Amino acid sequence: MSIKRVIISGGGTGGHIYPAISIANAMKEIDSSLEFLFVGAEGKMEMEKVPKAGFNIIGLPIVGIQRTQVWKNIFFPFKLIKSLWQSVQILQDFKPDVAVGVGGYASGPLLLAARFLGIPYYIQEQNSFAGITNKALAAKAEHIFVAYPGMEKFFPAEKITLSGNPVRKDLINAAGKKAQAAEHFHLDPAKKTILIIGGSQGARSINHGILAGLDRLTDAGVQLIWQTGIAFESTAKQAVAGNASTYVSAFIYEMDLAYAMADLVISRAGASSVSEICLIGKASILVPLPSAAEDHQTENAKSLVSQNAAILVRDVDVKEKLITEALAALQTDLSTLEKNSLRLAKPNAAHEIAQSILSR
């Protein structure tokens, strides 16, 4: 089958969006004549990030299931039905040859509609614990690309390829940029530096843990590159006012430079962040988000910890342990963590997925 049009669905977080964009870019490199359309969820960050990457996107009214405020789910069935109907219309209008789902709210209705219309679809599962939607759609998928071994407990073994997670291409060339990074962030290249990333929205517990430990970090001569998320940016900037050893921003676009500058990374354990840390070969302290679906972030973190490639601090222990663990790590030889994380990296994931889809 000759593929001319590709539709890609999913989003909600950077962990879904950046792999989707990476796959599309890799497919374009193989065949520049391909036409793409993205489908996301209305009001979610993909509606901004995807157009910035040069692709068209349509939003669906789909929302996630609320696990805490259950009463909010009263409108979920109506939004799901509307999203399914709109997905059918989108597919009939765009007439894609293939659909790719990367997870997130919009992936479910779009792939379900593709199955109904007989359009072949592929799944890219970023996490070590598969989501409900991907598990439900796996049986009829053409193929499933995964980032962790052992995923046959969720998916048909014959459909699985261990490809790794696609990451932003600029990160592959992060090595050797420390001098440029120090100039960009106005930091000292000779001092130990911690990069704090809580995902695209920031991480409340990590932010508060860093805030409480600022004096200890400053006294130890440690520099910070602190991605706070929008909600915490002003609080963090007030706390570090006059401190030249800390760079604070709601969102960091120059992640290649941020990783290049960092000796240690403190991060949530979302699939995209974990894959980036491995790709760059950085020592990290992972703080899984406990409310993540099926607690998949804890499983992601454990997959690295079991290989002596990261340190795990539970979210409930951040206040007592995060700063202590970070300072202790910086006093040790981090090369073992760095080598082991790099060993788990799959830098060609996007190209391998693109090539596999286009050659079927």
N, C-alpha and C positions, 0 to 999 in steps of 0.2 A: 504493500500500500504506500502510495506517495503522499507524504504529509505536507500540506500547504498552510493549514490554519491550526493553531494550538490555543486552547483555553486553559487557564491556570486558576485554580480557586483556593482560597484559604486566607489566613491572616489573623488579625487580632493582636498579635505581639510581633516584635522584631524576630523572634525565634521561628515564626512561620513565614514572615514577609521576605526576609533576606535570602533564605534558601530558594523561595519561589523566583525571586528576581535573578538569583545566580543561575538557576536552571534555564530560565528564558535567555539570559545573555549567552550561556554556553551553547544553546540551540542556535542562536543567531550567528555565532561564530562558525558553526558547522554549515549552516544554510542561511544566508542573509536575506533570502526571499520570503522566509516564513512570516506569517501574520500572527499577531498575538492579541489576546484579550484576557484581562484579569477580572475575576469576580471576587469581591470582598464583602464585608459587612458594613452597613451604613454607620457612620460616626466613628469607625475604628481607624487606627493609624495607617492602614494600607491605603486608605482613600487619599492620603497625602503622600506617602512614601513611594507608591508605585508610579504615579504620574511624574514625580521627580526623577525616577529612573528611566523615564521615556516611554512608558507603556500606558495604554488606555485601560481604564477600570470601570466596572459597573458595581454599584452597591446593592446588597439585598437587605431587607429589614430583619434578618435573622438575629437572634440573641442567644446567649448561652443559658443553660439551666442553672438557676440559683440554688446552691446547696445549703446556704444558711438562711436567707430570707425567702423561704419557700413560697410564701404568699405571692411573690412577684412572678411566679411561674404561670399565673392564671392566663396571661396573654401569649405564653410560649406556643401553644398549638396553633393559634391563629397566625402568628408570625412565621411559623414553620411552613404552614400550608401556602401562605402568600409567597414565601421564598421559593418553594418548590415550583409553584406556578410560574413565577418570574424566571426561574432557572430554565424551565422548558422553553419559554419564549426567547430567552437569550440564546439558547443553543440552536433553536430553529432559525433565528435571524443570522447568527454568526456562521453557522454550519461548520463547526470545527471537525477536523479529522481525528483529533485525539484530545482527551481531557486529562489534566494532571491535578491531583489534590494534594495539598501540603499540610492539611490540618487547619484547625481554626473553625469558627462558626460557619463560614460560607462554604467550606469544603463539602460538608454533608449533603445539603440540598442540591448542590450543583452536580456532584457525582451520582447521586440518586437519580436525578433527572437524566443524566447521561446514560445510566444503565437502562432506564425506561425507554430511551430513544435508540438504544443499540449503538451508542458511541463508545468506542474502546477507551478505557480510562486506567490511569496509573496512580499509585499511592506512594508518597514519600513520607515515611514515619520518622520523625526526628528523635523521639525519646526512647528510652530503654523499657518503658512500660506503655504499651499501645493504648491510644484513646478509644473510647466506645465507638465513635463514628467509623474510624478506620477499621476496627475489628468487624463491624457489621458489614462494611462494604468490601472486605478483602476477598470473599469467595468468588466474586465476579470480576475482580480486577485483572487486567492483563498481566501486571507484575507489581511487585512491592519492593521499594528501595528502603533499606533500614540502615541505622547508624551504629547499632550494637549487635553483638552476637547473641544467640539464644532466642531470637524473636519467633522461632517456629512454635513457641508456646502460645502465640497470638495469631499467627498467620499460617496458611498452607506452606510447608517447607519448600515445595517445588516452585513457588512464585517469588521467593525471597532472593534479593541480592544485597550483600553487605557492602554498601557503597560509601558509607559515611555521610555526614551532613554537608551540603554545599554552604560555603561561607563567602563573605565579600572578598572579591579578587584582590583588592588592594592590601589585604592583610597578609597575603602570601609573601609580599615583598617588604614586610615590616623590619626584618633584620637589617642591621647596619644603619638605622635611622636615629640612633640615640642622640647624637649631637644636634640634629635637626629638631628632634622632639624637645630637647632641653631648651632650645631657643624659642620654640613655639609656645611652650607652657611657662616660660620664664623661670625655669628651675635649674638646680645645680647638677650637672651630669655625674659628679663625683659622689653624690649622696644617695643613700638608699631611698627608693620610691615605691609607694604602694598605690596601685590603681584600684579604685572602688567603683564597681559597676553593679547597679541593682536592676538591670534590665531597662527597657525603654521608658518605663514609668517610675523608675526609682524603687528603692526597697526600704520600707519604713523602719524595720528593726535594724537593718545595717546602718542606715543613716543615723538613728539614735545611738547606736553603739559607737560609731565613729565620733559623734558629737560629744558623748560622755568621756571618750578617751583622748580627746585632742591634746590635752596637756601632757599626757604620758608620751604620745607620739612626738610632740614638739621637743620635749625634754630629751628624747632619744635621738634627736636629729633626723627624724624621718620626714620625708616629703610626701605630699599626697596629691594625686589627681583624682578628684572626687566628682563622679557623675551622680547627681542627687535626684534627678527627676524634677519636674516643674514645681510640684507642691512644696518641696523642701529647699529649693534653691535659695530663697531669700534668708531663711533661717541659717543655713550653712554659711552664706556669705557674711552675714552679721557676726557669726561666731569666729570666723577666721580673718576678720578685718585687720589689716596691718600685718598679717602673717605672710611673709613672702615665700614661705615654703609649702604653700597649699594653693592648688588651682581648683576652683569650683565652677561647675557648669551644670545646667539642667540636663543637657544632652551633649555628648561628644561626637562630632562628626568625623574627626581625624583619629579614628580608632587605631590605625596603623601606627601613628606616632605615640598614642597613649600606651599601647602594648610595648613599643620599642623602649619607652622610658621606664617601664615598670620592672622592678625586681620581684614583686609579689603582687598577685591579683586577689582581691576579695570580691566575690561575685555570688549571685544566685546561681542555681544549677540548671537553668533552662538549657535546652538542647543546643541552641545557637551559641550561647556563651561558652558552654563546655567545649564545643567543637572548635571555637576560635582559640581558646586557651591551649588546647592540644596542638592546633596548627602552628601557633607561635612558639610552643614549647616553654610555657611559663609555669612557675610554681604558683599554686593557688590555694586559697581557703574558700571552700564552697559552703554557702548557707542556703540550703534548699527552702523554697517557699512551701510551708506546710499545707496551704490551702490549694495547691496545684492539683488538678484532676488526677485521681488515682495515686496521689503522692508521687508522681513520676519524677519530680526533681530530686527527691531523696534517692530514688533508684539510679538516676543519672550520676549523682555524686558518688554513690557506693561503687559504681562501675569503675570510677577512677581511683577511689581509695583502695579498692581491692588489688589494684595494680601498683600501689605506692606512687600514684601520680598526682595526688591532691590530699588536702587536709579537710576534714568535715567538721563543721560546727553547727549544731542544731539551732534552729531559730530561737527556741526558748532559752538557749544558753548564751546568746549573743552578748548580753549585758555583762555576764561574768567572765566569759572566755575569749571573746573575739580579739580584743586588743592584746591580751596576754599571749594568745597563740600567734598573732601576727608578729609581735616583737620577738618572741622566741624563735620563730621561723627565720627572721632576718639575721639572727645571730648564728645560724647554722649554715652548712653548705647546702644550697638549694639545688645543686646540679642533679641530684638523684631524681627529685620531683620533676625537674625540667626535662631530663632525658626520658623519663617514663611517660610523661604527658605527650611529648613529641612522638614517641613510639606509637601512640594510639591515634595519631593524626592521619587523615586521608585527604590530602590536598587536592586530589583530582576528582573529588566527588561529583561536582556539577557537570564536568565534561563526561564522566562515565555514565551518569544518568541520562544526559542529553543524547549521547551516542547510542545508548541502549534503546531509548524510545524511538529515535529516528531510524534505527536499523531493523526494527521489528516489522 
